[in-house]
Amino acid sequence: MPDFQREFEWEPRDIKELMRSIFLDYYIGSLLLWKGKEENFDALSCEPIYGYNLGGRPEYIVLDGQQRLTAMYYAFFAPDVTLPRRTKRAYYFLRVDLFMAEEYDEAFYYDWLSQRTSRLMNDQAIQFEEHIFPLSIIGSGGWKLPNWVQGYEQFWKDRTRKMEEEGDLAGAREAAQHVTNARTFGEHLKEITEQYQISYIELDRDLAIDKVCDIFTQINSRGVRLDVFDLMNALLKPKGLQLKQMWRNAKPRLAFVDTEKMNVYILQVMSILRQAYCSPKYLYFLMPGQDKPVRGPDGTRRREVLVQDTADFETHWDHAVEAIETAIKLLRHPQEFGAISPRYLPYVSILPAFAALQAHVKTLPATRRLDAQRKIRHWYWASVFTNRYSGSVESTSARDFLDIKTWFDDDSAAPSLIQEFKSRFTTLDLRRGVKRGSSVYNGIFNLLVLQGARDLTTGNVPQHDDLDDHHIVPVAWGDVYLQKNQVHTILNRTPLTEDTNRNVIRDRLPNAYLPEMIAENGESNVRAILESHFISPAAMAILLRDPFTPEDFEAFITERQRTIQQAVESLLIKERLDLPPHLRDLDEDIEQVELGLRNVITAALEDDSARVPLQFLQKADERILSAARKNPAVDIEQYGRLAGKLEYCDLREVQGIIVSKALWPVFEQRFTNKDMLIGKFNQLAELRNGIRHSRSVDEITRKEGEAAILWFGQVLRK
């Protein structure tokens, strides 16, 4: 490396993404090399690539491509050095099972040197068991790479045979699939390591140094980003299509989202809708008349053409542009998704999948679209709060599109992401969300918009062009009394009008301006406005403390985190965001009745599921097993007792248990009259189903349902 090259600067994730590109046989750009000689090595103060310590004679000076070459060396040879600005050495791995399942975003990862990593690197049995291929084996030389592949395949052959002998046929089938995967992965490895090509330009060794330096300067000062869009544009020109002009025509319609990738996103939406995949290697099949190899479920192969001709291409392009434009309008709508400004859009990268799903919904029968949109919303918010689209996302977009389409057709086929969202949201440490623009930060801000957070002085909902990201406890106070960045947490932020934020509140503490507002407008009115900002009465009381201390700030953000998590559960996980406010409250009341009835059954039957007639728990057991298959974190043992099983029973099944012939004597003293109880269940169920299945709730149904809620409340308090 010549001395004038910058230091190796790539982050660990950048190396990971390069590995992914190589294994997917993507083009990673060309190198500019200068055939070296001794005086040039000396004149440019050359030194080896970062981490290189194997000796040998240098042959080339790297003018362009240092970061890529160093990243490949670090991942494939695992030198005993730390990455820049890191205290530990990193190792790079590939999960074979995920790679073979085309889950490419998750298949590649890195880990820091630890006891676990050392054990993994030195124990092939663990590697084989967990399907982990250390990329450094590629640089080991000799027979280590083919031996690893053979060992991996043999490991799962032995496991298959053992399971067959033990009579575990399901396990044997799964192990046999790993044998097939091992063989296919070995072939892929052989192809990549023997045939992957990196283009390079070689400058003559006798070229003058001043000319070489001039070439280097020109490359690094006038470089232009070339991506798959540029490639498609070049390929389409001979066919009479001006893709750049088509993009220029579409660009103003999509200008709300600030990204350089929007032209590629249009191609990705086209690709998802035509073939359900959108990585660069699939975009090539959008070429007019280009045939694509397709493997059928039975293993047979055929070829099909996705885009017939240039007119067909233009039609699909226009359809994709329209889909993205519609998606953007939905995302920025203050009553739909709340991303009212580009800077509050949680993800730009989710746009292709979101737009493709919206386009697909339009093809469904009108009677199915309401439920489909509900499922899209659930997937969208789950993606936001699990950081699902924070990295390279082509395979994630394709997988989500297919999974959500399946869910449209089968209510029991909810993607594992939905269960993951339900289990993970309570562990979100929102106080660490200090970076505006991160998905969770923006997601909370969007929820505040959807909640209708009202301005403190006007009582109006701020317009999107008159919106400040307000610190509830001011920055000036936080800079003095809090540790770095604590004051910037999303738990201390909320939307207000610019005038209120900068001219009324300014840098004052809440204990200075809230008393003024209470004196002028009344405490109940101020409390109602604060609650629209997810600031509970308890949090309001903390903000009014005088003096206000760092301990009070901690108490405030702890209480606000509880309130926001409660809102996430109620509005997103339990999907009450779609309901009018009065129906949200009723839905919560119905839920409390259901929880109360389950507690009554659990207590009366001493948490013993054996006392319940089998037919009432069969569906619950099926649902528990289905949930466990989709989410390995589900603890089956937890649901062996009655309380756990009742979590998966619906309202009618709970009713059936209570009024069953065998168990009614147990509950008769509490509920007294079976016919009256059944009538109340009917009223409650009618209201519940109307709310949760998005049907209209007429006045009679609502009133009767409210009466049933009151009746159950009294009975359950006995």
DAHUKA-V993621 format. One record per residue. RES is the residue in one small letter. PHI is phi in whole degrees, 0 to 359 (* if undefined). BURIAL is b if it has 16 or more other C-alpha atoms within 10 Angstrom, else e. Layout:
RES|PHI|BURIAL, RES|PHI|BURIAL
This chain:
m|*|b, p|289|b, d|299|e, f|282|e, q|291|e, r|290|e, e|293|e, f|294|e, e|240|e, w|295|e, e|279|e, p|307|b, r|292|e, d|294|e, i|297|b, k|301|b, e|293|b, l|295|b, m|300|b, r|299|b, s|297|e, i|294|b, f|291|b, l|267|b, d|63|e, y|273|e, y|285|b, i|247|e, g|92|e, s|255|e, l|252|b, l|243|b, l|241|b, w|242|b, k|300|b, g|271|b, k|216|e, e|306|e, e|293|e, n|285|b, f|302|b, d|288|e, a|298|e, l|262|b, s|50|e, c|288|b, e|221|e, p|296|e, i|303|b, y|305|b, g|89|b, y|284|b, n|216|e, l|264|e, g|74|e, g|92|e, r|265|e, p|291|e, e|241|e, y|231|b, i|256|b, v|271|b, l|264|b, d|214|b, g|125|b, q|303|b, q|297|b, r|293|b, l|297|e, t|295|b, a|298|b, m|295|b, y|297|b, y|295|b, a|285|b, f|273|b, f|247|b, a|48|b, p|297|b, d|277|e, v|221|e, t|279|b, l|286|b, p|306|e, r|65|e, r|238|e, t|262|e, k|232|e, r|286|b, a|245|b, y|240|b, y|246|b, f|225|b, l|230|b, r|275|b, v|298|b, d|297|b, l|288|b, f|297|b, m|290|b, a|274|e, e|64|e, e|266|b, y|291|b, d|295|b, e|270|b, a|290|b, f|258|b, y|204|b, y|229|b, d|216|e, w|272|b, l|301|e, s|204|e, q|300|e, r|297|e, t|294|e, s|299|e, r|296|e, l|297|b, m|294|b, n|256|e, d|230|e, q|293|b, a|300|e, i|294|e, q|302|b, f|294|b, e|299|e, e|260|e, h|61|b, i|254|b, f|255|b, p|289|b, l|294|b, s|292|b, i|297|b, i|299|b, g|270|b, s|287|e, g|79|e, g|63|e, w|262|e, k|297|e, l|292|b, p|297|b, n|295|e, w|295|b, v|300|b, q|295|e, g|295|b, y|296|b, e|296|b, q|294|b, f|304|b, w|279|b, k|295|b, d|298|e, r|295|b, t|299|b, r|298|e, k|297|e, m|292|b, e|296|b, e|294|e, e|276|e, g|82|e, d|272|e, l|291|e, a|297|e, g|296|b, a|295|b, r|297|e, e|295|e, a|295|b, a|297|b, q|295|b, h|293|b, v|298|b, t|299|e, n|299|b, a|299|b, r|294|b, t|294|e, f|295|b, g|299|b, e|295|e, h|294|e, l|300|b, k|299|e, e|294|e, i|294|e, t|287|e, e|259|e, q|237|e, y|297|e, q|242|e, i|240|e, s|285|e, y|210|e, i|249|e, e|249|e, l|273|b, d|295|e, r|297|b, d|267|e, l|295|e, a|294|e, i|299|e, d|296|e, k|291|e, v|297|e, c|297|e, d|295|e, i|300|e, f|300|b, t|298|e, q|297|e, i|298|e, n|275|e, s|255|e, r|232|e, g|295|e, v|239|e, r|291|e, l|248|e, d|225|e, v|295|b, f|297|b, d|297|e, l|296|e, m|297|b, n|299|e, a|294|e, l|287|e, l|276|b, k|304|e, p|298|e, k|269|e, g|88|e, l|255|b, q|259|e, l|296|b, k|298|b, q|292|e, m|299|e, w|292|b, r|300|e, n|291|e, a|275|b, k|307|e, p|299|e, r|287|e, l|244|b, a|290|e, f|302|b, v|270|b, d|268|e, t|206|e, e|282|e, k|264|e, m|300|b, n|296|b, v|290|b, y|300|b, i|299|b, l|298|b, q|293|b, v|296|b, m|306|b, s|292|b, i|300|b, l|290|b, r|270|e, q|218|e, a|71|b, y|232|b, c|214|b, s|290|b, p|308|b, k|292|e, y|275|e, l|297|b, y|300|b, f|285|b, l|277|b, m|298|b, p|304|b, g|80|b, q|282|e, d|272|b, k|240|e, p|288|e, v|230|e, r|257|e, g|283|e, p|303|e, d|270|e, g|93|e, t|289|e, r|246|e, r|212|e, r|232|e, e|221|e, v|254|e, l|279|b, v|235|b, q|288|e, d|205|e, t|296|b, a|296|e, d|295|e, f|300|b, e|298|b, t|297|e, h|293|b, w|300|b, d|300|e, h|298|b, a|293|b, v|300|b, e|298|b, a|296|b, i|292|b, e|300|b, t|296|b, a|297|b, i|297|b, k|299|b, l|294|b, l|295|b, r|271|b, h|290|b, p|291|b, q|252|b, e|253|b, f|231|b, g|79|b, a|274|b, i|287|b, s|227|b, p|305|b, r|287|e, y|253|b, l|279|b, p|303|b, y|221|b, v|274|b, s|290|b, i|280|b, l|301|b, p|301|b, a|294|b, f|297|b, a|294|b, a|296|b, l|295|b, q|298|b, a|295|b, h|294|b, v|301|b, k|296|e, t|273|e, l|280|e, p|302|e, a|305|e, t|291|e, r|259|e, r|287|b, l|299|e, d|293|e, a|296|b, q|295|e, r|300|b, k|290|b, i|299|b, r|299|b, h|297|b, w|298|b, y|299|b, w|292|b, a|298|b, s|295|b, v|297|b, f|273|b, t|247|b, n|54|e, r|292|b, y|250|b, s|271|b, g|242|e, s|287|e, v|232|b, e|301|b, s|290|b, t|296|b, s|299|b, a|295|b, r|296|b, d|296|b, f|301|b, l|293|b, d|294|e, i|289|b, k|300|b, t|297|e, w|296|b, f|306|b, d|272|e, d|218|e, d|301|e, s|278|e, a|260|b, a|301|b, p|300|b, s|300|e, l|304|b, i|295|b, q|292|b, e|299|b, f|300|b, k|298|e, s|275|e, r|265|e, f|296|b, t|290|e, t|263|e, l|295|e, d|268|e, l|293|b, r|294|b, r|278|e, g|280|b, v|250|b, k|264|e, r|299|b, g|106|b, s|290|b, s|296|b, v|291|b, y|303|b, n|293|b, g|300|b, i|296|b, f|297|b, n|299|b, l|297|b, l|296|b, v|295|b, l|295|b, q|292|b, g|79|b, a|303|b, r|264|b, d|295|b, l|290|b, t|259|b, t|264|e, g|78|e, n|267|e, v|281|b, p|300|b, q|283|e, h|297|b, d|267|e, d|226|e, l|228|b, d|248|b, d|272|b, h|272|b, h|276|b, i|295|b, v|267|b, p|295|b, v|298|b, a|302|e, w|289|b, g|297|b, d|298|e, v|272|e, y|253|e, l|243|b, q|289|e, k|308|e, n|74|e, q|303|b, v|291|b, h|270|b, t|302|b, i|301|b, l|291|b, n|247|b, r|233|b, t|194|b, p|278|b, l|222|b, t|289|b, e|301|b, d|296|e, t|297|b, n|294|b, r|264|e, n|248|e, v|259|e, i|279|b, r|54|e, d|258|b, r|276|b, l|288|b, p|303|b, n|290|b, a|263|e, y|265|e, l|294|b, p|302|e, e|297|e, m|293|e, i|295|e, a|297|e, e|274|e, n|242|e, g|94|e, e|295|e, s|294|e, n|293|e, v|294|b, r|298|b, a|298|e, i|295|b, l|297|b, e|294|b, s|290|b, h|256|b, f|59|b, i|250|b, s|285|b, p|305|e, a|295|e, a|293|b, m|298|b, a|297|e, i|294|b, l|296|b, l|276|b, r|298|e, d|219|e, p|284|e, f|259|b, t|245|e, p|303|e, e|294|e, d|292|b, f|299|b, e|299|e, a|296|b, f|294|b, i|289|b, t|295|b, e|292|b, r|289|b, q|299|b, r|300|b, t|295|b, i|291|b, q|298|b, q|297|b, a|292|b, v|300|b, e|296|b, s|288|b, l|279|b, l|255|b, i|291|b, k|269|e, e|58|b, r|272|b, l|299|b, d|282|b, l|269|e, p|298|e, p|308|e, h|292|e, l|283|b, r|302|b, d|297|e, l|296|b, d|297|b, e|295|e, d|296|b, i|298|b, e|299|e, q|297|e, v|296|b, e|299|b, l|297|e, g|297|b, l|295|b, r|297|b, n|296|b, v|297|b, i|297|b, t|300|b, a|292|e, a|295|e, l|258|b, e|55|e, d|57|b, d|249|e, s|291|b, a|294|e, r|278|e, v|265|b, p|308|e, l|304|e, q|297|e, f|277|b, l|248|b, q|300|e, k|295|b, a|299|b, d|298|b, e|297|e, r|293|b, i|296|b, l|296|e, s|297|e, a|295|b, a|293|b, r|295|e, k|278|b, n|223|b, p|300|e, a|287|e, v|293|b, d|269|e, i|301|e, e|299|e, q|300|e, y|259|b, g|283|b, r|271|e, l|297|b, a|302|b, g|293|b, k|295|b, l|295|b, e|298|e, y|254|b, c|261|b, d|274|e, l|299|b, r|292|e, e|290|b, v|298|b, q|302|b, g|301|b, i|296|b, i|293|b, v|266|b, s|298|e, k|302|e, a|289|e, l|250|b, w|305|b, p|303|e, v|290|e, f|256|b, e|299|e, q|298|e, r|284|e, f|263|b, t|67|e, n|243|e, k|296|e, d|297|e, m|296|e, l|299|b, i|298|b, g|299|e, k|293|b, f|299|b, n|298|b, q|296|b, l|295|b, a|295|b, e|298|b, l|292|b, r|301|b, n|293|e, g|298|b, i|288|b, r|278|e, h|249|e, s|56|e, r|265|e, s|294|e, v|248|b, d|282|e, e|298|e, i|295|e, t|300|b, r|294|b, k|295|e, e|295|b, g|295|b, e|297|b, a|297|e, a|295|b, i|299|b, l|297|e, w|297|e, f|297|b, g|302|b, q|293|e, v|294|e, l|288|e, r|278|e, k|301|e
